[in-house]
Amino acid sequence: MNQLKNLLVSTIVAGTFALSLHAENWGHWRGPAYNGSTTEKNLPTEWSKTNVAWVAPLPGYSGATPAVWGDYVFVSSPDAQKNLTLICFNAKDGAVRWQQTVAVGDKEKGRNNMASPSPVTDGKIVVILFGTGDLAAYDFSGKQLWARNLGKEYGRFANMWLYGASPLLYKGKLYIQVLQRNPPPPDYTNAIDDKPERESYLLCLDPKTGKNIYRHIRPTDALKESQESYASPIPYEYKGKPEILIAGGNCATAHDAASGEELWRCGGLNSKNDSYFRIVPSPVVADGLVVACAPKREPVFAIKDGGKGLVTDTHVAWSFKEFPSDCVTPLYYQKKLFVLDGDKQMITCLDPKTGEKKWQGNMGTREIFRASPSGADGKIYCISENGTVVILSAGDEFKILSTIKMGEEPIRSSIVIANGHLFIRTGQNLYCVGKK
């Protein structure tokens, strides 16, 4: 009897542990693997706006993607008074746990605003950065741990469409990427201050204190707006050594995570040397290759890591020109690379090792896509600016599984997948889709 009891207890514990293995957090805007994918299972493919786990109103729209850790959902947003806030929701019911005003002075440009960067969390703290340069860290109770204003220290961010890079927490360090125009043009009113010059840089901080570990200046020979980047830094471990990958200023670079030292640089991301070719998508690591998207219908490049110095002529493994991505960060999932051309509504599945096209298809809508695709449970979740969710199979052929109209534009926030649910940010609300 005791043996049977012990066996039963062991079975229950093992089953609970197995279930917990499928529950993942989404602490970074590109998910737990930094590539848009997660191991989550049993996810929904059909729902309506009136049949969701919960819905919570938001004070303003933003392209910032929520961060989810356990029962905590973190969302950055402007409000009607142009305050820039960090809101913490309860993931179980959508109730507001706390809300903090981090900065003031929201501005809009196009469909961007000062709340474009996504919050990031490691399960201990949450860090938020706004386009004003205000950077702050909070614990999960809403207590501010530290705050800085990078604009006051190093000059206001000089980006035509306002600053949009998200911070990165990786191996106990906080990384901030600022690739901007120098000197700032007079029509960049958000960048006017008493500092006439601007430097592009990779900033590494101690997340516990907010103090600098290093600030590495990243030079570029790009011109005017092409100096700017809206991409976010992405980590990668090459042969056991951590690196930080950056895209912008007509090139992709790899940096030693400990020192910021530039390890290699691959140019060619602006073959026309057009002074208005800024870069938006973040780098993606796929099967040991660094994937970087050139702007304005220029190709997608796959770059071999491990080089030294300038590797433009030696380390490009392949390029893809047919339906490249100007704004959408590709998805790497189940050893496939998915490139979404958000302007022409075409998605392509590539073999990341060779660049070979596996399949290609139209998204079935003429709406523009700016949010990046998310992958889980054998599916690809995409959402258009107008709020149409398109769910695709991540298998060996193109197949649309379902199309769901959410509305509530503008939407540039990627769909977050965490703990068995989808978190969808529209221009008005935050939806939690899944079992109640």
Sequence and secondary structure as in RCSB ss.txt:
>XXXX:A:sequence
MNQLKNLLVSTIVAGTFALSLHAENWGHWRGPAYNGSTTEKNLPTEWSKTNVAWVAPLPGYSGATPAVWGDYVFV
SSPDAQKNLTLICFNAKDGAVRWQQTVAVGDKEKGRNNMASPSPVTDGKIVVILFGTGDLAAYDFSGKQLWARNL
GKEYGRFANMWLYGASPLLYKGKLYIQVLQRNPPPPDYTNAIDDKPERESYLLCLDPKTGKNIYRHIRPTDALKE
SQESYASPIPYEYKGKPEILIAGGNCATAHDAASGEELWRCGGLNSKNDSYFRIVPSPVVADGLVVACAPKREPV
FAIKDGGKGLVTDTHVAWSFKEFPSDCVTPLYYQKKLFVLDGDKQMITCLDPKTGEKKWQGNMGTREIFRASPSG
ADGKIYCISENGTVVILSAGDEFKILSTIKMGEEPIRSSIVIANGHLFIRTGQNLYCVGKK
>XXXX:A:secstr
 HHHHHHHHHHHHHHHHHHHHT   B STTTTTTSSB    S  S  BTTBSSEEEE SS  S   EEETTEEEE
EEE TTSEEEEEEEETTT  EEEEEEEEE   EETTEETT S  EE SSEEEEE TTSEEEEEETTS EEEEEEH
HHHH     TT      EEETTEEEEEE   SS  TT GGG SS      EEEEE TTT  EEEEEE      GG
GG B    EEEEETTEEEEEEEETTEEEEEETTT  EEEEE  S TT  TT  B S  EEETTEEEEE STT  E
EEEESS  EE TTT EEEEE SS  SS   EEETTEEEEEETTTTEEEEE TTT  EEEEEE SS S   S  EE
ETTEEEEE TT EEEEEE SSS  EEEEEE   S      EEETTEEEEE SSEEEEES  
